[in-house]
Structures are given as C-alpha cells and as structure tokens.
Amino acid sequence: MRSRSSTLASVTVLFTLLALLLPTGVAATAATAPGPLPVVTPHPQEMSRIGADVHVPARVRLVVADGVDRPTRDLVTSVLRRAGASRIQDGPGPKLTVTVGRITDARVVRALRAAGGRVPGELPAEGYALAAGRASVALAGADSDGTYYAAQTLRQLVSGHRTIASVSVADHPLMPLRGVIEGFYGSPWTHAERMDQLAFYGDVKMNTYIYAPKDDPYHREKWREPYPAAKLAELGELVRQATDHHVRFTFAVSPGNSICYSDPADIAALEAKLDAVHDLGVRSFSMPLDDISYTRWNCEADRTTYGDPSSEAAAEAQSDLLNAVQKEFLDERADTRPLQMVPTEYGDVTDTPYKRVLRERLDARVEVMWTGTDVVPPRITVADAERAAAVWGRKVFVWDNYPVNDYGQAEGRLLLAPYDAREPGLHRQLSGLVLNPMNQAAASKVALFGGADFAWNDSGYDATRTWRAAARYLAGDGPGARPDRTAATVRSLLAFFDTQHLAPTFGAEPWQPQAPELAARLDRFHTTWEAGRERTALRELRPYARLLATAPERIRTGAADRGFVADSAPWLDALSLWGSAFERTLDALGARLDGHEAEAARWFAEAASDAKRAGEIRTIPGETRPEGPVRIADGVLDTFIAEAAETAEGAEPSQTAGASEALHPGEGGDARMVLHYAP
C-alpha cells in the first residue's frame, strides 16, 4: 500500500510540474481531448479545432471595440447568458474574456492570437475570423456584417454544458446576395410571420429579403396607389427588423400589367411609391416584370413611341423605364443599391430578340433575375449559369422557385426536401441567390436553411448535413435543451420531412423523389419477406412505423418553432392517421402469419378506416394555393398499405375499399410490385 501511495504521489507531482512548465492551455488540452467539429450553418470556409472546449464561468468579461452595432452586442450578450454567464462586465477579473470588433482593431487582433486563432491576411466583405481557446474568445469582422456573422457562429458553438467549442474559424460568403423573395401567389405572409422570418435570416446569415407578394394589391394591381398609413407603418417596422438582423429589405413594385411606359404621370406615380418606402429606410429596390404580356400595350401612347406590340418593343420600353429608375431615382439618393428586375422571359437560356434588346440597352448595373432553365428547374448547373450570363450580358441573380408550392403539381404538399440539385461552383457565375418560399412561412425554413448554406459556401455544401441542421434548429437544439428530448424531436421531424420529400416541377416528373427513407425501408421489407423471413421483415419495420405514428405528437410538444407546428397542422393530423394505418397493417400481417384470420381482418379494417379519414383532411382554407387534400408519402406509404390489404388471402372487398378510396398517388410515386402477404 505504501508503494502504491508513493507512486500516485509521484505521478501527481509530475502532472503538476507539467502544468506549470507547458504553455497556457496545453495541460487542459491534454486532460480533456477535443471533440469533433461542431456543425455550423452556413458551413464555414475554414474551421479547425485548437484545443479543449472553453468553460463559460458565471462571470465573463466582454470587451466591445469601436464600430460594433447594438444588435451584434446584444446577440453576443444573449449567447453568453444562454451559455451560463450570469454576470457580464467590461472590467478585468473574470476568467473568460470575450472580445468583439473589427479585424482592423489592434485589440481584436491581439485577442485572436491570445485565443490561439489564426489572423487571416485579408477578409472579404462580410467575412470574419473567430477563435475560442485559452480562456479567451475573439470575434473579428471585416465589417459590421462580418462581426454580426461571427456572433451568429458563436451562438452555434455553445453547447448545453457551459462550454464553447474551442475552434479557429476564418469565413466569408461566396455569393454577394443571399436570401428570400416573398414572391408567391396566394395568401401573403402575416406581419408577425415576416418579423419572424427576418430574425431567422439573420440566424442563417442571409442578407437579402425581397418584398414582392403577388397578392398584395399595392404591389401589383394598385401599384399607383400609396400604401395606407397602417400598412406603411408595418413596412417601416419590417425595415427596422431587417436592419437589426443585418438583412437588406428590398422593396419590389410590379407595374407591368397596367403601366403606360410613355406617360410621365405613371413614371411620377412609380417614383412616389418608391420614395415613400425610401423615407422608411429602404435602400434596395426591385421591379419585377414577370407574368405579364408583351403582345399588347396598356396605352396608345406606347404604340406611338415603340411601335406595334412585340417582345422587342417591350424590351425597349422596359429598358427605358428601368434605366430611368436607376439614373433618375437611385443615383440621386445616397447609399442606394443597384436596381433589381425580373424580365418577362425569365426561365430559360435561349437567346431571343427580347433578351438581345435588354442586353444591349439595359444599364449594366441593373441586376437581372433568372429562375433557371425553367420556371421550376429540376437542376441548375454552372454551364446553365454561364449561358444565362451570356444571353443577359451580366452575371444573373437567381430567383429559385423552391420551395414555393403555389402551383397545381404542389397541391396538398409541404415541400420539405433538402435544398439540392444546384451545382457547386455556381458562385463564380451568379451575383446572388434568393429562394421563393411557400405560403407556409415557418415550414419554408427547412429548404431556406439549405439555400442559405449553399449561397454562403456552395463549394462545401452538404444537403443532408444541412437538412439535419434545420431539424435541430426547429427542435430548439441549444443551451438548456434536454439532449434526449431534442434528439427524439429531431428524429420525428426528419421522419416527417421524409413524408413531404417530393419536389414537383411544372411537368409530370418530380425533381426530388417522395419519401426516399421510407421507400428504402419498404424495399428492404419486401426483400426480406420474399426471402421467406416474414417475421424478421415485420420486426425490422415496426420501429419506423411507430416513429411515423408518434412523430406528430412529438413535434407538437417538442418543436421550439411554434410557427412550424401551426403551418404543419393538417399534415401532422394526417400523418397520425397514416402512421396508425401503417402499424395496423403490420399487425394484420403478423396476425395472419399466426393464423388469426379474424384478428387480421379487424386490423385491416382499422387500417382502411384510418387511411380513409386521413384522405379527407384538407389544407387550411385561405392559407394555401391551390387548396386540396393533404398528401403524406403518397405513392409510397398508401401503396404499401393498399397492396397489403388487397393481396391478403381471404380479405373481403369491403375491408379494403376504404384504403383504396383514400389513395391519392402523387406525381412520380414508386410503382411497386404486388406481393402476396400470406403465410
């Protein structure tokens, strides 16, 4: 015993001497090995581990350099409080110091080095460097936006254990414009939804929001009329919210359906409309000229000025209008950004007389928006963008019609597949990327998460990684959350997303398949069943059926984003019933294997009843365009349930009719072979 005690004492002395002799932080690193890199969205250009995680004590010193705005300071303070700091002070004393400021500030550079981070030679606009280590955290921005984005990364480095991941980050966006265009048909978002969206855009480092709801009458049909005072006040609040979250509020007005290009009174009305929101602080403007006709003029004066209606004449008139807005309105006002426009021909790369005129006459500063090779393109490649740049004579600004669901092929659907099928390297050919979302604002966050990540760093984009990160965000995965409950909610969200995975185009073929995870599990089930291992097939599939059946309640009670729960309500109701029908079908197949025919018939009948009730659930009236019955893993889950019932030996037609009537196969659904689920 004396020998063992002497040995332990010697080891203790040795470690104490090592701690004194090694550089600051090295002993702690040896004692606690660093974990894997945290998931940060958008994915940084460079991020590496530099040591053991930094402990957040009750007292933290916060050093804020000159030029840091209030929203950034407030964000850093709230992050530290959520991490466990109960007292944040600016004087010496605490064991952890957090320094925030511009990369040009010598104090910030010293703090980066003290934390063990790398000081980048140059930071592009909106870029930042961050380091956390050695009882020091430093956030350094290239500019005000970059400093704010550094704080958003810090938010994601905090775990629920009073720790900050010890990493060094050097990061910047690859696309200058990144965000969302509220440009769909149907019920516009509410003011509260827009306020929530703008805060969300800050979280994911989007810098652009374009206000262009088709069914806002003052945006399109009544474009000449000024906004009522109450609506103008709401717009002012949105502008302030956008500014606080480092988002550019872009105001769009769409006069193409009725404007007389040659009428000075119309030009004056247009400038008055823009001037009213300029007074609110708007410095970015857009003029969409999409979804209008160029086979007619709105006034005889335009025929006199430009000749008979044609695509070329329309391009001349539009160029004159847009150039006048750029030169006579925007150039006369300080701090405004280049005008954005949506051409009447917006969805292909074919050169035409219309494109040629705009290419030759339109002010080179005007940003031209383009939807890809179609209105809803199945993919966008670098080669596509190169051809678009050639026909428009400039880099294009992509208006991506995903996850918008305001067209017939999307009836009854939430579009919750990850943002995908956009080629890495597009940042070299695009001036920016905005996504057109769904009528359901909060549910759109799933796809918008991916769009934000891709626009920031398309070279390092991973659709699945970002899809999972979106689920964690909606679940509320942060300090204070219970890991077990959060993990269960995330699993439920991902299972729900899978049932809404189908992404349609304007044609018959979708560009993303329906329910790929469920389809793969059913394929394995079929293979195992046909191999004669029926009980194994049932045993392996039951947990996923249970997950689908219980996911709606888990999401309702566990998701932190209550807007997502409200948006998804009809789909969650339907999934509860489809999940129950799934479980009852497996029960019936198991009962049949056991020779319990009456019990199997009862389970099949219950499954049919649940499926029928699910098929009767419709979208929220007034919230979705077009309205219709909600769709859950259609072409996959309903097909499996119907086939199991219809091929069950001895099943009466009345027992399976309900399931057949409830089916609503979606575009591109899997055509499965019929199996005989009999012993």
C-alpha positions in Angstrom: 0.0 0.0 0.0 2.9 2.4 0.8 4.4 1.6 -2.6 1.1 2.4 -4.4 0.7 5.7 -2.5 4.2 6.7 -3.2 3.7 6.1 -6.9 0.4 8.1 -7.0 2.1 10.9 -5.2 5.0 10.9 -7.7 2.5 11.0 -10.7 0.6 13.9 -9.1 3.8 15.9 -8.7 4.8 15.1 -12.3 1.5 16.3 -13.7 1.7 19.4 -11.5 5.2 20.2 -12.9 4.0 19.6 -16.5 1.1 22.0 -15.9 3.5 24.7 -14.7 6.0 24.2 -17.5 3.7 23.8 -20.5 2.3 26.8 -22.3 -1.1 28.1 -21.2 -3.9 25.8 -22.3 -1.7 22.8 -23.2 -2.3 21.0 -19.9 -6.0 21.5 -20.2 -5.9 20.1 -23.7 -4.0 17.0 -22.6 -6.6 16.5 -19.8 -9.6 16.9 -22.0 -9.3 15.7 -25.6 -11.2 18.0 -28.1 -14.3 16.5 -29.6 -15.5 16.6 -33.2 -16.0 19.8 -35.0 -19.4 21.3 -34.3 -22.0 21.7 -37.0 -22.2 25.4 -38.0 -24.7 26.6 -40.6 -23.7 28.1 -43.0 -20.7 25.8 -43.3 -17.5 27.9 -42.7 -14.8 28.1 -45.4 -12.2 27.2 -42.7 -12.8 25.7 -39.2 -10.4 23.7 -37.1 -10.0 22.5 -33.5 -7.4 24.3 -31.4 -7.8 22.7 -28.0 -10.2 21.6 -25.3 -13.6 23.3 -25.1 -13.7 26.7 -23.3 -15.5 26.8 -19.9 -18.1 29.5 -19.5 -17.9 30.8 -15.9 -20.6 32.7 -14.1 -18.7 36.0 -14.7 -17.5 36.9 -18.1 -15.6 40.0 -19.3 -17.0 41.4 -22.6 -14.7 43.8 -24.5 -16.6 45.6 -27.3 -14.4 47.6 -29.7 -15.5 50.7 -31.7 -17.8 50.1 -34.6 -19.8 47.2 -33.1 -23.5 47.9 -33.5 -26.2 47.3 -30.8 -27.7 44.2 -32.4 -24.3 42.5 -32.5 -23.5 43.4 -28.9 -27.0 42.2 -27.8 -26.5 38.9 -29.7 -23.2 38.2 -28.1 -24.6 39.1 -24.6 -27.6 36.8 -25.1 -25.4 33.9 -26.3 -23.2 34.2 -23.2 -26.2 34.3 -20.9 -27.7 31.2 -22.5 -24.3 29.6 -22.1 -24.5 30.1 -18.3 -22.9 33.5 -17.7 -25.0 35.3 -15.1 -22.8 38.4 -14.9 -21.2 40.1 -17.9 -18.9 43.0 -17.2 -16.4 45.2 -19.1 -13.7 45.3 -16.5 -11.0 42.8 -15.5 -11.5 40.0 -13.1 -13.4 37.2 -14.8 -11.6 34.1 -16.0 -13.1 34.3 -19.5 -12.7 37.4 -21.8 -14.8 37.8 -25.0 -13.5 40.5 -27.4 -15.7 41.7 -30.3 -14.8 44.1 -33.1 -13.3 44.8 -36.5 -10.3 42.9 -37.8 -8.6 46.3 -38.2 -8.6 47.0 -34.4 -5.3 46.1 -32.8 -7.1 44.9 -29.6 -9.2 42.4 -31.6 -6.1 41.1 -33.4 -4.3 40.6 -30.1 -7.4 38.7 -28.7 -7.4 36.4 -31.7 -3.8 35.5 -31.1 -4.4 35.1 -27.4 -7.2 32.6 -28.1 -4.9 30.6 -30.3 -6.6 31.5 -33.6 -5.1 32.5 -36.9 -5.2 36.1 -38.0 -6.2 36.0 -41.7 -4.2 38.1 -44.1 -7.4 39.5 -45.8 -11.1 39.2 -45.0 -13.5 39.8 -47.9 -16.7 41.8 -47.3 -19.0 40.2 -44.7 -16.1 37.9 -43.6 -15.0 37.2 -40.1 -12.4 35.4 -38.0 -13.2 33.7 -34.7 -11.1 31.9 -32.1 -12.1 30.3 -28.8 -9.4 28.9 -26.5 -7.1 29.6 -23.6 -9.8 31.4 -21.6 -10.3 33.8 -24.4 -12.8 34.2 -27.2 -12.3 36.7 -30.1 -14.8 37.7 -32.8 -13.3 39.8 -35.6 -15.3 41.1 -38.6 -14.2 42.6 -41.9 -17.1 45.0 -41.4 -20.3 45.4 -39.4 -22.0 42.5 -41.2 -19.0 40.2 -40.7 -18.8 41.0 -36.9 -22.5 40.1 -36.6 -22.0 36.9 -38.5 -19.1 36.0 -36.2 -21.6 36.3 -33.3 -24.0 34.0 -35.2 -21.3 31.4 -35.4 -20.5 31.8 -31.7 -24.2 31.1 -31.0 -23.8 27.7 -32.6 -20.5 26.9 -30.8 -22.2 26.9 -27.4 -23.4 23.5 -26.0 -25.6 22.8 -23.1 -22.7 22.2 -20.7 -21.4 25.8 -20.1 -18.9 25.3 -22.9 -17.8 26.9 -26.1 -16.2 24.7 -28.7 -12.5 25.6 -29.0 -12.1 26.3 -32.7 -10.5 28.7 -35.1 -12.7 30.0 -37.9 -11.9 32.1 -41.0 -15.0 32.6 -43.0 -16.8 34.7 -45.7 -19.7 34.3 -48.1 -19.1 33.2 -51.7 -22.3 34.9 -53.1 -22.8 38.6 -52.5 -26.7 38.3 -52.4 -28.3 35.5 -50.3 -31.8 35.3 -49.2 -35.5 35.1 -49.9 -38.1 36.6 -52.2 -41.6 36.6 -51.0 -42.9 36.3 -54.5 -45.6 33.6 -54.4 -49.3 33.7 -55.3 -51.9 33.2 -52.6 -52.2 34.4 -49.1 -49.3 36.7 -48.3 -47.4 36.2 -45.0 -48.7 38.0 -42.0 -46.7 40.8 -40.4 -45.7 38.5 -37.5 -44.5 35.9 -39.9 -42.4 38.4 -41.7 -40.9 39.6 -38.5 -40.0 36.0 -37.5 -38.6 35.3 -40.9 -36.2 38.4 -40.8 -34.8 37.2 -37.5 -34.4 33.8 -39.0 -32.5 35.2 -42.0 -30.0 36.8 -39.6 -29.5 33.4 -37.8 -28.5 31.8 -41.1 -26.5 34.7 -42.5 -28.9 35.6 -45.3 -28.5 39.3 -46.2 -31.5 39.8 -48.6 -35.3 39.9 -48.3 -37.3 41.0 -51.3 -40.8 42.1 -50.5 -42.8 41.0 -53.6 -46.0 39.2 -52.6 -48.1 38.7 -55.8 -51.4 39.1 -53.9 -50.5 42.3 -52.1 -52.7 44.7 -54.2 -50.4 47.7 -53.6 -47.5 45.7 -55.1 -49.2 44.8 -58.4 -52.7 45.8 -59.3 -52.8 49.0 -57.2 -49.2 49.9 -57.7 -50.0 53.6 -58.4 -51.8 54.0 -55.1 -49.9 54.8 -51.9 -49.9 52.4 -49.1 -52.4 53.2 -46.3 -50.8 54.7 -43.2 -51.2 51.5 -41.2 -49.5 49.3 -43.9 -46.7 51.8 -44.3 -46.1 51.7 -40.6 -45.8 47.9 -40.8 -43.3 48.2 -43.6 -41.3 50.6 -41.5 -41.2 48.1 -38.7 -40.1 45.4 -41.1 -37.3 47.6 -42.4 -36.1 48.2 -38.8 -36.3 44.4 -38.1 -34.3 43.7 -41.2 -31.6 46.2 -40.3 -31.3 44.8 -36.8 -30.6 41.3 -38.3 -28.3 42.6 -41.0 -30.7 41.9 -43.8 -31.3 44.3 -46.7 -35.0 45.0 -47.1 -35.6 45.2 -50.8 -38.9 46.7 -51.8 -40.4 45.5 -55.1 -43.2 47.0 -57.1 -44.6 45.3 -60.2 -46.3 47.8 -62.6 -46.2 45.7 -65.8 -49.8 44.8 -66.1 -51.1 48.3 -66.4 -48.2 50.8 -66.8 -48.0 53.2 -69.7 -44.3 53.5 -70.3 -44.7 56.7 -72.2 -46.9 58.5 -69.6 -45.0 60.9 -67.4 -47.8 60.7 -64.8 -47.2 56.9 -64.4 -43.4 57.4 -64.0 -44.2 60.0 -61.4 -46.6 57.7 -59.6 -43.9 55.0 -59.6 -41.2 57.3 -58.2 -43.7 58.4 -55.5 -44.3 54.8 -54.5 -40.5 54.2 -54.2 -39.9 57.5 -52.4 -42.4 56.6 -49.7 -40.6 53.5 -48.7 -37.2 55.2 -49.2 -38.3 57.5 -46.4 -38.7 54.4 -44.2 -35.0 53.5 -44.7 -35.3 51.2 -47.8 -32.2 51.4 -49.9 -32.7 48.4 -52.2 -35.4 48.2 -54.9 -36.7 45.7 -57.3 -39.0 45.9 -60.3 -40.4 42.5 -61.4 -41.8 42.5 -64.9 -42.7 38.8 -64.8 -46.0 37.1 -65.6 -47.2 39.9 -67.9 -47.9 40.1 -71.6 -45.9 41.8 -74.3 -48.5 41.1 -77.1 -50.4 44.3 -76.1 -49.8 47.8 -74.9 -51.6 49.3 -71.9 -52.0 52.7 -73.7 -51.9 54.0 -77.3 -49.0 56.3 -76.4 -46.8 53.3 -76.1 -47.8 52.2 -79.6 -46.8 55.6 -80.9 -43.5 55.6 -79.1 -42.4 52.0 -79.5 -44.5 50.6 -82.4 -46.7 47.6 -82.6 -46.6 45.2 -79.6 -43.7 42.7 -79.7 -41.1 41.2 -77.5 -38.5 43.6 -78.9 -40.7 46.6 -78.4 -41.5 45.5 -74.8 -37.8 45.2 -74.1 -37.2 48.7 -75.3 -39.9 50.1 -73.2 -38.8 48.2 -70.1 -35.2 49.3 -70.6 -36.2 52.9 -70.8 -38.2 52.5 -67.6 -35.6 50.7 -65.6 -32.8 52.9 -66.8 -34.8 56.0 -65.7 -35.4 54.5 -62.2 -31.7 53.7 -61.9 -30.4 57.0 -63.1 -33.1 59.5 -62.1 -34.2 57.9 -58.8 -31.5 55.7 -57.3 -28.5 57.7 -58.5 -29.9 60.8 -56.9 -30.1 59.2 -53.5 -27.2 58.3 -51.2 -26.5 54.7 -50.2 -28.9 53.0 -52.6 -28.0 49.7 -54.2 -28.4 48.8 -57.9 -31.9 48.2 -59.1 -33.1 44.6 -59.5 -35.5 43.4 -62.1 -37.3 40.3 -63.3 -37.6 40.0 -67.1 -40.7 38.9 -68.8 -38.7 36.0 -70.2 -37.1 34.7 -67.0 -36.9 30.9 -67.3 -34.5 29.7 -70.0 -31.1 30.3 -71.6 -32.2 30.7 -75.2 -31.2 33.9 -76.9 -34.2 35.9 -78.2 -34.9 39.3 -79.6 -36.2 40.3 -76.2 -33.1 39.3 -74.4 -30.9 40.9 -77.1 -32.5 44.3 -76.6 -32.3 44.2 -72.8 -28.6 43.0 -73.1 -27.8 46.0 -75.3 -29.9 48.7 -73.7 -30.2 48.0 -70.0 -27.9 49.8 -67.6 -25.1 47.4 -66.8 -25.6 47.9 -63.1 -29.2 46.5 -63.0 -29.4 43.0 -61.5 -31.3 40.6 -63.8 -33.1 37.8 -62.0 -33.4 34.4 -63.6 -35.3 31.3 -62.5 -33.0 28.7 -64.2 -33.7 26.7 -67.2 -37.4 26.5 -66.4 -39.9 28.1 -64.0 -39.3 25.3 -61.6 -35.9 23.8 -62.8 -35.0 20.2 -61.8 -31.4 21.4 -61.5 -29.2 24.4 -62.0 -25.7 23.8 -63.3 -22.6 26.1 -63.7 -23.0 25.7 -67.5 -26.6 26.9 -67.3 -25.5 30.0 -65.4 -22.7 30.6 -67.9 -25.2 30.5 -70.8 -27.6 32.8 -68.8 -24.8 35.3 -68.2 -24.0 35.3 -71.9 -27.6 36.0 -73.0 -28.2 38.7 -70.4 -24.7 40.3 -70.7 -24.0 40.1 -67.0 -24.0 37.7 -64.1 -27.6 36.7 -63.2 -29.3 36.8 -59.8 -31.2 33.5 -59.4 -34.8 33.5 -58.3 -35.1 29.8 -57.3 -38.7 28.6 -57.3 -38.1 26.2 -54.4 -39.8 25.5 -52.0 -42.8 27.6 -53.4 -46.0 25.5 -53.6 -48.5 27.8 -55.3 -49.0 25.7 -58.4 -51.1 22.7 -59.3 -48.4 20.0 -59.1 -47.7 21.1 -55.5 -51.4 20.8 -54.4 -51.7 19.5 -50.9 -47.9 19.4 -50.3 -45.4 20.9 -48.0 -42.1 20.9 -49.8 -39.6 19.8 -47.1 -36.9 18.0 -49.1 -33.4 19.5 -48.6 -32.2 22.2 -51.0 -30.4 20.2 -53.7 -29.5 19.7 -57.3 -27.7 23.0 -57.6 -24.1 22.6 -58.7 -21.2 23.6 -56.6 -19.2 26.4 -58.2 -22.3 28.4 -59.1 -21.0 31.3 -57.0 -18.5 32.0 -59.8 -21.3 32.8 -62.3 -24.0 34.3 -60.1 -24.4 37.6 -58.4 -26.7 36.0 -55.9 -29.4 33.5 -55.0 -32.9 34.0 -53.4 -35.4 31.3 -52.8 -39.2 31.8 -53.4 -40.8 30.1 -50.3 -44.2 28.5 -49.5 -47.3 30.2 -48.3 -46.4 28.4 -45.0 -43.6 30.7 -43.8 -42.2 28.7 -40.9 -42.3 25.4 -42.8 -40.3 27.1 -45.5 -37.3 27.3 -43.1 -36.4 23.7 -43.9 -35.5 24.5 -47.5 -34.3 28.0 -46.7 -31.7 26.6 -44.3 -30.2 24.8 -47.3 -30.4 27.8 -49.6 -28.6 30.0 -47.0 -25.9 27.3 -46.6 -25.4 26.9 -50.4 -25.3 30.6 -51.2 -22.7 31.1 -48.4 -20.5 28.2 -49.3 -21.6 26.1 -52.3 -18.2 24.5 -52.5 -18.6 22.9 -49.1 -22.4 22.3 -49.3 -23.8 19.0 -48.0 -27.6 18.8 -48.4 -28.1 16.1 -45.9 -26.0 17.8 -43.2 -27.9 21.0 -43.6 -31.3 19.2 -43.7 -30.5 17.7 -40.3 -29.3 21.0 -39.0 -32.6 22.5 -40.0 -34.4 19.9 -37.9 -32.2 20.7 -34.9 -32.9 24.4 -35.4 -36.7 23.8 -35.4 -36.4 21.5 -32.4 -34.6 24.1 -30.4 -31.3 22.4 -30.0 -29.3 24.8 -27.8 -28.3 25.6 -24.2 -30.9 24.5 -21.8 -32.5 21.9 -24.1 -32.6 18.3 -22.9 -30.5 16.3 -25.3 -32.7 13.2 -25.1 -35.9 15.1 -25.9 -34.3 17.2 -28.6 -32.9 14.1 -30.3 -36.3 12.5 -30.2 -37.9 15.6 -31.7 -35.2 15.8 -34.4 -35.8 12.1 -35.4 -39.6 12.9 -35.6 -39.0 16.0 -37.7 -36.7 14.1 -40.1 -39.3 11.3 -40.5 -42.0 13.9 -41.2 -39.8 15.7 -43.7 -39.3 12.4 -45.5 -43.1 12.1 -46.0 -43.0 15.6 -47.7 -39.9 15.0 -49.8 -41.5 15.0 -53.2 -40.5 18.2 -55.1 -42.5 18.6 -58.3 -41.8 20.6 -61.4 -44.4 22.0 -63.9 -44.1 18.7 -65.7 -45.0 15.2 -64.8 -41.7 14.2 -63.3 -40.6 15.5 -59.9 -37.0 16.6 -59.3 -36.8 15.1 -55.9 -38.5 11.7 -55.0 -41.1 11.1 -52.5 -40.2 9.6 -49.1 -36.8 8.1 -50.0 -36.1 6.8 -46.5 -39.5 5.1 -46.1 -39.2 3.7 -49.6 -35.8 2.2 -48.9 -37.2 0.6 -45.7 -40.1 -0.8 -47.6 -37.8 -2.2 -50.2 -35.8 -4.0 -47.5 -39.1 -5.3 -46.1 -40.1 -6.7 -49.4 -36.8 -8.4 -50.0 -36.8 -9.9 -46.5 -40.4 -11.0 -46.8 -39.9 -12.6 -50.2 -36.9 -14.5 -48.9 -39.2 -16.3 -46.5 -38.2 -14.4 -43.4 -41.6 -12.7 -42.8 -41.3 -12.3 -39.0 -37.9 -10.6 -39.4 -39.3 -8.3 -42.0 -42.1 -7.3 -39.6 -39.8 -6.9 -36.7 -37.4 -4.6 -38.6 -40.1 -2.4 -40.0 -42.2 -1.9 -36.9 -40.0 0.7 -35.2 -40.2 3.0 -38.2 -43.9 2.6 -38.4 -44.1 3.5 -34.7 -41.9 6.5 -35.4 -44.3 7.8 -38.1 -47.3 7.2 -35.9 -45.9 9.1 -32.9 -43.9 11.8 -34.8 -46.9 14.3 -34.9 -47.4 14.4 -31.2 -43.6 14.6 -30.6 -43.4 17.5 -33.0 -46.4 19.3 -31.5 -45.0 19.1 -27.9 -41.2 19.2 -28.7 -40.6 21.6 -31.5 -39.5 25.0 -30.4 -40.7 26.7 -33.5 -44.4 27.0 -32.9 -45.0 28.5 -36.3 -43.7 25.3 -37.9 -46.2 23.3 -35.8 -49.1 25.6 -36.8 -48.1 25.6 -40.5 -47.9 21.8 -40.5 -51.1 21.1 -38.5 -53.2 19.4 -41.3 -50.2 17.3 -42.4 -49.4 16.3 -38.8 -53.1 15.3 -38.3 -53.0 13.2 -41.5 -49.6 11.6 -40.6 -51.1 10.4 -37.2 -53.7 8.5 -39.1 -51.4 7.2 -41.8 -48.9 6.1 -39.2 -51.7 4.3 -37.3 -52.8 2.6 -40.6 -49.2 1.6 -41.2 -49.0 0.0 -37.7 -52.4 -1.7 -38.1 -51.3 -3.1 -41.4 -48.2 -4.7 -39.9 -50.4 -6.0 -37.0 -52.7 -7.6 -39.6 -49.8 -9.2 -41.5 -48.4 -10.6 -38.2 -51.8 -11.9 -37.1 -52.2 -13.7 -40.5 -48.8 -15.3 -40.0 -50.1 -16.6 -36.7 -53.2 -18.0 -38.3 -55.5 -15.5 -36.6 -57.7 -14.6 -39.6 -60.4 -12.8 -37.7 -57.9 -10.6 -35.9 -56.1 -9.9 -39.2 -59.4 -8.8 -40.8 -60.1 -6.4 -37.9 -56.6 -4.8 -38.2 -57.0 -4.5 -42.0 -60.4 -2.8 -41.4 -58.9 -0.4 -38.9 -56.1 0.5 -41.3 -58.6 1.1 -44.1 -60.7 3.4 -41.8 -57.6 5.4 -40.7 -56.5 5.8 -44.3 -59.9 7.0 -45.4 -60.0 9.6 -42.6 -56.5 10.7 -43.5 -57.5 11.2 -47.1 -60.3 13.5 -46.1 -58.0 16.1 -44.3 -57.6 19.2 -46.4 -55.2 22.2 -46.3 -56.0 25.2 -44.2 -58.6 27.3 -46.1 -57.1 30.6 -47.3 -53.6 29.6 -46.4 -52.6 27.5 -49.4 -52.8 28.0 -53.2 -54.1 25.7 -54.5 -56.2 24.1 -51.8 -56.8 20.4 -51.6 -56.4 17.2 -49.6 -53.0 16.9 -47.8 -50.6 14.3 -49.1 -48.4 12.1 -46.9 -45.7 9.9 -48.6 -48.1 9.4 -51.5 -47.2 6.8 -53.9 -45.1 5.0 -51.2 -47.0 4.5 -47.9 -50.5 4.4 -49.3 -49.4 1.9 -52.0 -47.8 -0.4 -49.4 -51.0 -0.3 -47.2 -53.3 -0.9 -50.1 -51.3 -3.7 -51.6 -51.0 -5.5 -48.2 -54.8 -5.3 -47.8 -55.7 -6.1 -51.4 -53.5 -9.2 -51.6 -54.2 -10.6 -48.1 -55.6 -14.1 -48.5 -59.3 -14.2 -47.6 -59.8 -10.4 -47.2 -63.3 -9.2 -48.1 -63.6 -6.3 -50.6 -65.4 -4.2 -48.0 -62.4 -4.5 -45.7 -60.0 -2.9 -48.2 -62.3 -0.5 -50.1 -61.6 2.3 -47.6 -57.9 2.2 -48.1 -58.3 2.2 -51.9 -60.6 5.2 -51.8 -58.2 7.1 -49.6 -55.3 6.7 -52.0 -54.0 9.8 -53.9 -50.8 8.7 -55.6 -48.5 11.6 -56.3 -46.5 12.5 -59.4 -43.6 10.2 -59.8 -44.6 7.9 -57.0 -43.0 4.5 -56.9 -44.8 1.8 -58.8 -44.3 -1.2 -56.5 -44.7 -4.8 -57.4 -47.6 -6.6 -55.8 -46.6 -9.0 -53.1 -48.7 -11.7 -51.5 -48.7 -11.1 -47.8 -49.9 -14.5 -46.9 -48.2 -17.2 -44.8 
